[in-house]
Amino acid sequence: MNLAWYMARRLYSHGGDVKRVSRPAIRIATVGISLGVAVMIISVCVVLGFKREVQQKVMGMGGHIQVLNYNYQTGLEQKPIVLDDSIIEGLRGAVGVQHVQRFITQPSMLKTDETFQGIMLKGVDSDYDFTFLKEHLVDGEIEPFSDTVRSKRIIISQTIARQLKLKVGSEVYAYFFEPTSKSAPIRNWPFTVAGIYATHMGEFDKTIAFTDIYSTRKLAKWGDGQAYDSDQYTGAEITVKDLEKLDESAFAVASRVNRLTDRFGENYTSPTIRELYPGVFSWLSLLDTNIWVILGLMIAVAAFTMISGLLIIILERTQFIGTMKALGATNSRLRNLFLYFSSFIIIKGIVIGNIVGLGLIFLQEYTGFVHLDAETYYVDTVPVDMNWLFIALINIGTLFVSFLVLIIPSFLVSRIHPARSIRFE
């Protein structure tokens, strides 16, 4: 058995040998390690959970890639593009593509007897994947829309419903402005509220309402005022199988459409959701910087407490070190003894930190006891994502760094002389 390890274990486990000053030093070092590990685990899990929730909401409302008219994507006049079955099948065959769904958007205004609200009416058909919207449905139900029949149903957000004082079953009129029509420049169509959703993403909840694509096709006008051709759409949303390979899938989609011109002379473009909403994703990337700052600070706190604790422990055992040297113990063996002693403190602190950190994360995951202002943070409870790889790296990194910074302070043992240390008080 390793003598240094055996003696370190005996010194650590024998309560009667714990000195008056080193006892609080050991406790402080243990608390420092525990606090650092717990804070790091909680911070990483919360930030990863927050990024996951916001990304899912943005991508749930717009897909991972969109195929649009180049002029529409650059903010110029809204014009459609041809997305016939042959083009859609080509998109579905691109590398990594899981689902393709077409849509038509139409600016509109919802009006009641008391107030009104400008919206973007989004027409979809039976191919539209409502999985995300159903997860955030707060009232009513969502049934597939047709592309051949006007359903008169509309799905609005909770924000719009509160603004207009609407509920499921309420009738509301949508007004559409047609500048090319001299006889009736404003049209109004009645709709019945079929469902109310809440993503808590203000950019979406304040503007987007869903209805059947048949209605938006009939209402849409552009250029010379002609209605949409049956193969023309505002665009298509594409979801990919693996989000980690989004760039690869985006390149495959771009290679199929970006050099095409449809029969009306319109050009295609295929931006990713990150390119469509750069502000949101830039903000999320800044959270990674915050994480590194927190990790650095917590590891520094843990290292500082361990260094100060080790120095106190060594100084308080000066007589013990002198006696051991007089009996023939080498400096390296004594350094190893105190490094082993410190490793017991580090491991105990890491274990306690994991129990506290993971305990709070599990509690939040299953109870959601910490709430947030959804209007500000886009979520109503603190989201968490338990990434076991990151948690393992936190533990390994804390153990490695804490042990590494103790090597230099352990050389203090070499400066203790047996003759003077035995008389040390």
C-alpha positions in Angstrom: 0.0 0.0 0.0 1.2 3.5 -0.8 2.4 4.9 2.6 1.7 8.5 1.7 -1.9 7.7 0.7 -2.4 5.6 3.8 -1.2 8.3 6.2 -3.2 11.0 4.3 -6.4 8.9 4.7 -5.6 8.4 8.4 -5.1 12.1 9.0 -8.2 13.0 7.1 -10.5 10.5 8.7 -9.2 10.8 12.3 -11.3 13.6 13.8 -9.3 13.9 16.9 -6.2 14.9 14.9 -8.0 17.8 13.2 -6.4 21.0 14.4 -8.2 24.0 15.7 -7.5 26.2 12.7 -7.3 23.6 10.0 -10.8 22.4 10.8 -12.6 25.6 9.5 -10.0 25.8 6.7 -11.0 22.3 5.5 -14.7 23.2 5.8 -14.2 26.4 3.8 -12.3 24.6 1.1 -15.0 21.9 0.9 -17.7 24.5 0.7 -15.8 26.5 -1.9 -15.4 23.4 -4.1 -19.1 22.4 -3.6 -20.4 25.9 -4.3 -18.3 26.2 -7.5 -19.4 22.8 -8.9 -23.0 23.4 -8.0 -23.0 26.9 -9.6 -21.2 25.6 -12.8 -23.7 22.7 -13.2 -26.7 24.9 -12.7 -25.4 27.6 -15.0 -24.5 25.2 -17.8 -27.8 23.3 -17.6 -29.9 26.5 -17.5 -28.1 28.2 -20.4 -28.3 25.1 -22.5 -32.0 24.7 -21.7 -32.7 28.4 -22.5 -30.9 28.1 -25.8 -32.7 25.0 -26.7 -36.1 26.5 -25.9 -35.6 29.7 -27.8 -34.1 27.9 -30.8 -37.0 25.4 -30.9 -39.5 28.2 -30.8 -37.9 30.2 -33.6 -37.4 27.1 -35.8 -40.9 25.8 -34.9 -42.5 28.9 -36.4 -40.2 29.1 -39.4 -38.5 25.8 -40.1 -34.8 25.3 -40.4 -34.5 26.5 -44.0 -36.8 28.7 -46.1 -37.1 28.9 -49.8 -38.3 32.4 -50.8 -38.4 34.9 -53.6 -35.1 36.7 -53.6 -36.8 40.1 -53.5 -39.0 39.0 -50.6 -36.0 37.9 -48.6 -34.2 41.2 -49.1 -37.2 43.2 -47.9 -38.4 44.5 -51.3 -41.8 44.0 -52.8 -43.5 40.8 -51.8 -43.8 38.5 -54.7 -44.4 34.8 -55.0 -42.3 32.0 -56.5 -43.3 28.9 -58.3 -43.2 25.9 -56.0 -44.8 23.1 -58.1 -44.7 19.5 -57.2 -41.5 18.8 -59.2 -39.6 21.5 -57.2 -41.0 20.2 -53.9 -40.0 16.7 -54.7 -36.5 17.9 -55.6 -36.2 19.7 -52.2 -37.4 16.6 -50.4 -34.6 14.7 -52.0 -31.9 17.0 -50.8 -29.4 15.7 -48.3 -30.7 15.7 -44.7 -34.2 17.1 -45.5 -37.0 15.7 -43.4 -40.1 17.7 -44.3 -41.1 20.4 -46.8 -44.3 22.6 -46.4 -45.5 25.5 -48.5 -47.2 28.6 -47.3 -48.7 31.9 -48.5 -48.6 35.0 -46.3 -50.9 38.0 -46.6 -50.8 41.3 -44.5 -54.1 41.9 -42.8 -55.9 43.6 -40.0 -58.1 41.9 -37.5 -60.9 44.1 -36.2 -63.6 43.9 -33.5 -66.1 46.5 -32.4 -63.7 47.9 -29.9 -60.2 47.6 -31.3 -58.0 46.3 -34.1 -54.6 44.6 -34.6 -52.3 44.3 -37.7 -51.2 40.8 -38.4 -49.5 38.6 -41.0 -52.0 35.9 -42.0 -50.2 32.7 -42.9 -52.0 30.3 -45.1 -51.1 26.6 -44.8 -52.4 23.3 -46.1 -52.7 19.7 -45.0 -49.0 19.2 -45.4 -48.2 21.7 -42.7 -46.7 20.2 -39.5 -48.6 21.6 -36.6 -46.6 19.6 -34.0 -44.9 22.6 -32.5 -48.1 24.7 -32.5 -50.0 22.0 -30.8 -47.4 21.9 -28.0 -48.0 25.6 -27.4 -51.8 25.5 -27.8 -53.6 27.0 -24.8 -57.2 26.7 -26.0 -59.2 25.2 -28.8 -58.0 22.7 -31.3 -56.0 22.5 -34.5 -57.3 20.6 -37.4 -55.6 20.2 -40.9 -56.4 23.0 -43.3 -57.3 22.4 -47.0 -55.9 24.0 -50.0 -59.1 23.7 -52.0 -61.8 24.9 -49.6 -62.2 28.0 -47.5 -62.5 26.8 -43.9 -63.2 30.2 -42.3 -61.1 29.1 -39.3 -58.2 31.1 -37.9 -55.6 30.3 -35.2 -54.3 33.3 -33.3 -51.9 33.9 -30.5 -52.8 34.5 -26.9 -51.3 38.0 -27.3 -53.7 38.8 -30.2 -56.6 37.2 -28.3 -56.0 39.5 -25.3 -55.6 42.6 -27.4 -58.8 42.0 -29.3 -60.7 40.3 -26.4 -61.3 37.1 -28.4 -61.8 33.5 -27.3 -62.3 30.2 -29.1 -65.5 30.4 -31.1 -65.4 34.2 -31.4 -66.0 35.7 -34.8 -63.6 38.3 -36.1 -63.2 40.2 -39.4 -60.0 40.3 -41.3 -59.5 43.4 -43.5 -57.3 43.3 -46.6 -56.1 46.4 -48.5 -56.1 46.1 -52.3 -54.6 49.2 -53.9 -55.2 47.9 -57.4 -58.9 47.7 -56.9 -60.7 51.0 -57.5 -64.2 49.7 -56.7 -63.4 48.0 -53.4 -59.9 48.8 -52.2 -60.7 47.2 -48.8 -62.1 43.7 -48.4 -63.2 42.0 -45.2 -63.7 38.3 -44.6 -65.2 36.8 -41.5 -63.2 34.1 -39.5 -64.0 32.0 -36.5 -61.2 31.6 -33.8 -60.5 27.8 -33.7 -57.4 27.8 -31.5 -55.2 30.1 -29.4 -51.5 29.4 -29.1 -48.7 31.0 -26.9 -45.0 30.7 -27.8 -44.1 33.8 -25.7 -41.9 34.9 -28.6 -43.2 38.5 -29.1 -42.0 38.7 -32.7 -44.3 35.9 -33.6 -47.1 36.1 -31.1 -47.9 39.8 -32.0 -48.2 39.2 -35.7 -48.7 35.7 -37.0 -52.1 34.0 -37.4 -52.9 30.8 -39.3 -55.6 29.9 -41.7 -56.1 27.8 -44.8 -53.9 28.4 -47.8 -57.0 28.6 -50.1 -58.1 31.9 -48.4 -54.7 33.5 -48.6 -54.3 32.5 -52.2 -57.6 34.2 -53.1 -56.7 37.3 -51.2 -53.1 37.7 -52.3 -52.3 40.4 -54.9 -49.0 41.7 -56.2 -47.7 43.7 -59.1 -50.4 44.1 -61.7 -53.1 42.9 -59.2 -53.5 39.4 -60.6 -54.2 36.6 -58.2 -51.7 33.9 -57.4 -51.2 31.1 -59.9 -52.0 27.7 -58.4 -48.3 26.8 -58.3 -47.2 30.1 -56.7 -46.5 30.5 -53.0 -44.8 32.9 -50.7 -42.3 30.2 -49.9 -41.6 26.8 -48.4 -40.3 25.8 -45.0 -37.9 23.0 -44.7 -37.0 21.0 -41.6 -33.8 18.9 -41.5 -33.2 15.5 -39.8 -30.0 16.6 -38.0 -29.7 20.2 -36.8 -26.0 19.7 -36.3 -25.7 19.3 -40.1 -27.9 22.3 -40.9 -25.2 23.9 -43.0 -24.7 20.8 -45.1 -28.4 20.5 -45.7 -28.7 24.2 -46.5 -25.9 23.8 -49.1 -27.8 20.9 -50.7 -31.0 22.9 -50.9 -29.2 25.9 -52.3 -27.6 23.9 -55.0 -31.1 22.9 -56.2 -32.9 26.2 -56.2 -30.5 29.2 -55.9 -29.7 29.4 -59.6 -33.2 28.8 -60.8 -35.6 31.3 -62.3 -39.3 30.4 -62.4 -41.6 30.9 -65.4 -42.5 34.4 -64.1 -38.8 35.5 -64.0 -38.5 35.4 -60.2 -35.3 34.2 -58.5 -35.1 31.8 -55.6 -33.1 32.1 -52.4 -32.8 29.6 -49.5 -31.7 31.3 -46.2 -31.4 29.3 -43.0 -33.4 30.4 -40.0 -30.1 31.7 -38.5 -29.8 34.1 -41.4 -33.4 35.1 -41.2 -33.2 36.0 -37.5 -29.5 36.9 -36.9 -30.3 39.1 -33.9 -31.8 36.2 -32.0 -29.0 33.7 -32.7 -26.3 36.3 -32.1 -27.9 37.0 -28.7 -27.9 33.3 -27.9 -24.2 32.9 -28.9 -23.4 35.6 -26.3 -24.7 33.3 -23.6 -21.7 31.0 -24.4 -19.4 33.8 -23.3 -21.3 34.2 -20.1 -20.9 30.5 -19.4 -17.1 30.6 -19.8 -16.9 33.6 -17.5 -18.9 31.8 -14.8 -16.8 28.6 -15.2 -13.6 30.6 -14.9 -14.8 32.5 -11.8 -16.0 29.4 -10.1 -12.9 27.4 -10.8 -10.8 30.3 -9.6 -12.8 30.4 -6.3 -12.4 26.7 -5.8 -8.6 26.9 -6.6 -8.1 29.8 -4.2 -9.9 28.1 -1.3 -7.9 24.9 -1.8 -4.6 26.8 -2.0 -5.3 28.7 1.2 -6.6 25.6 2.9 -3.6 23.5 2.0 -1.2 26.2 3.3 -3.0 26.4 6.6 -3.0 22.6 6.9 0.8 22.4 6.2 1.7 25.2 8.6 -0.4 23.7 11.4 1.3 20.4 11.0 4.9 21.8 11.1 5.8 19.6 14.1 4.4 16.5 12.4 6.4 17.3 9.2 9.6 17.8 11.2 9.1 14.6 13.1 8.4 12.6 9.9 11.6 14.1 8.3 13.6 13.1 11.4 12.3 9.6 10.9 13.5 9.6 7.4 10.5 10.7 5.3 11.5 12.5 2.1 10.1 15.8 0.8 8.4 14.1 -2.1 6.7 11.6 0.1 5.4 14.4 2.4 4.3 16.4 -0.6 2.3 13.5 -1.9 0.8 13.0 1.6 -0.6 16.5 1.6 -1.7 16.3 -2.0 -3.6 13.1 -1.2 -5.1 14.8 1.8 -6.2 17.7 -0.4 -7.6 15.3 -3.0 -10.0 13.9 -0.3 -11.3 17.5 0.3 -11.7 18.1 -3.5 -13.6 14.8 -4.1 -15.9 15.4 -1.1 -16.6 19.0 -2.4 -17.3 17.7 -5.9 -19.7 15.0 -4.6 -21.6 17.6 -2.5 -21.6 20.0 -5.3 -23.1 17.4 -7.7 -25.8 16.5 -5.1 -26.8 20.1 -4.7 -26.5 21.2 -8.3 -28.2 18.1 -9.9 -30.8 18.1 -7.1 -31.9 21.6 -7.9 -31.8 20.9 -11.7 -34.0 17.8 -11.2 -36.4 19.7 -9.0 -36.7 22.5 -11.6 -37.1 19.9 -14.4 -40.1 18.2 -12.8 -41.7 21.0 -10.8 -40.8 24.2 -12.6 -40.7 26.0 -9.2 -38.6 28.9 -10.5 -40.8 31.1 -12.8 -39.9 33.9 -15.3 -41.6 36.8 -17.0 -42.4 35.2 -20.3 -42.7 38.6 -22.0 -39.1 39.3 -21.2 -37.4 35.9 -21.3 -39.6 34.0 -23.8 -40.3 31.2 -21.3 -42.5 31.1 -18.2 -40.3 28.8 -16.2 -36.5 28.4 -16.1 -35.6 25.7 -18.7 -32.9 23.2 -18.0 -31.1 20.8 -20.2 -29.0 18.1 -18.4 -26.1 17.5 -20.8 -24.2 14.7 -19.1 -21.1 15.2 -21.2 -20.8 18.8 -20.0 -21.5 17.8 -16.4 -18.8 15.1 -16.6 -16.3 17.7 -18.1 -17.1 20.1 -15.2 -16.3 17.5 -12.6 -13.1 16.3 -14.4 -12.0 19.9 -15.0 -12.6 20.9 -11.4 -10.7 17.9 -10.1 -7.8 18.4 -12.5 -7.4 22.2 -12.0 -7.9 22.1 -8.2 -5.2 19.4 -7.9 -2.9 21.0 -10.4 -2.8 24.4 -8.5 -1.8 22.6 -5.3 1.5 21.3 -6.7 3.4 24.5 -6.1 2.0 25.3 -2.6 2.9 21.7 -1.6 6.6 22.6 -2.0 6.3 24.5 1.2 7.0 21.2 2.9 10.6 21.3 1.5 11.3 24.5 3.4 10.5 23.0 6.8 13.6 21.9 8.7 13.3 19.1 11.3 15.3 20.7 14.1 13.4 24.0 14.1 10.0 22.5 13.3 10.0 20.0 16.2 10.3 23.0 18.6 7.6 24.9 16.6 4.6 26.1 18.6 
